[in-house]
Amino acid sequence: MALPDGSLSHRYRGEHPVRTLVFLFRPDRARVFGAVGVFFFKHAPVWLLPLITANIVDVVVKHRDISVLWWNSAVLLAILLLNLPLHLLYVHWMHGSIRRTGTRLRSALCHRMQQLSIGYHSRVSASVLQAKVIRDVEGIETACQQTADNGLAAVATLTGGLVVIGVQTPAFLPVFLVLVPASALLVVRLRERLRHQNESFRREVEHLSSRIGEMTSLIPITRAHGLERTALRRVDRTLGRVLDEGLRLDLLNGRFGSLAWILLNAMGVGCLAGSALVAYYGWLNVTPGAVVMLSAYFSALTGSVTTLLTLAPQLGKGLASVRSVGEVLQAPDLEENAGKAEVAAVTGRIDFQGVGHQYPGADAPSVSDFTLSVRPGETVALIGASGAGKSTVLNLVIGFLRPTQGRILLDGRDMEELDLRSYRQFLSVVPQESILFEGTIRENVTYGLGTVPGETVQAALRDANALEFIERLPNGVDTLVGERGARLSGGQKQRLAIARALIRDPRILVLDEATSALDSQAEKLVQQALARLVRGRTVLVVAHRLSTIRTADRIVVMGDGTIRETGTHAQLLGSDGAYARLHSAQSA
């Protein structure tokens, strides 16, 4: 069902959103065309009713053969009975195509988001992307459904009505071709006069929403200082403006609505009177039934043209959603892995050779001339002030960022030439704040691994010091953690993150201030778990508290994106440099 993301993004570039929308429906085009044909047939009673009414009136007035009455009634009844199965078939084909297109579009967006670089995701908030997947695609679906249902009804009525008029009373066809669009345009223009007032009312409601939000957030201060009356007066003033604007809008709606109704019906009366005069004086071959038919068609056709004209804003919203979705589908900031060498095994040697990285739009590089060789199984700690470039180095190791100068070698191979997705199968990350999804402990620890034996899960949790709290939970490893792990403490979530890393048995481990947000007791348990996790693995760790990296094989002190000094804890203390000064400050 998933639409190939590459073809969709390529198609979108430089295309008008209407063409993109047509392209989206290509897999369902046969169903869409079938649905259109079914709709025209099921909608036949609407545009046939004036004709059948005219025939029945002529039977009564001119005493024609009574069989005409039965045949016309039978035809109309048969089409009415067919409406239910035909309507269900239309919904199955048309609405099903729209739903499938929305699903394909959401799938394409999710695929694209997985391909976009971490740099893109750092610039575009998760809530914006979520809105595009949920709200914008829903907007496209709604616009397509409304356009299909209302638009097809209007087109079917117009087509059928004009064909019947052209056959039955051809002399009146030019009159209808002029009067019907003119009447519809008049109604639409009157409605447009209300747009400004609607906007004014909407702004006042938004202001009220802001004022209510402000009032609720200030309730503790308001109550503490006895300012309830002051707060209520501020809200009451806004409520008064909303009331005034609402009443003004209602009056204008009533005025213009009534005026449009009077004008439209007056033109209908004119059509009725004009056709009646023609029939009365015998100027044209117009029967009494034809007079009734023309009057009914005038109202029906005018309503159809009005519907088509008012569909434009709905369709415009849908096309705006297509453009919004296109911002993701055509985003060029992709992590390119196609055609690159897959990584089948990793020993864990990482060589930085004159590496630098400068973020787009930045005045200076965040890392420059970074040269370092990390041996397999070695633990290297990166320390330094905020903005020193530590996190950038970690992101370069993970492959979230690419060097803008120099290169990084993995086991002697340039990472630019490697498929990073296969490389990351040998890497695990324990971030500062563990991210859990709404599921069980077992599902979070084994995320992406498929079926894992219970003993393996238990061993990983034991080594992560997590069993001590899991065994106290009512459902053990099958306990739900809540949204983003809301039912667990920070230390518990961090131990689950360590278990998630342990169960993958990575060759390279990245620890990004994994204990900085924990209290002393939780930190002790996490440190014990980390000590088991790092054994035999290449580890790069960023830490704020120096006490947590004293046992590292090497400590790299960074400043302004460069390496200032390297060595063991003892060596750096003895050199009386930046590390020694930082250690003294923390000890004090």
Disulfide bonds with the S-S distance in Angstrom:
none
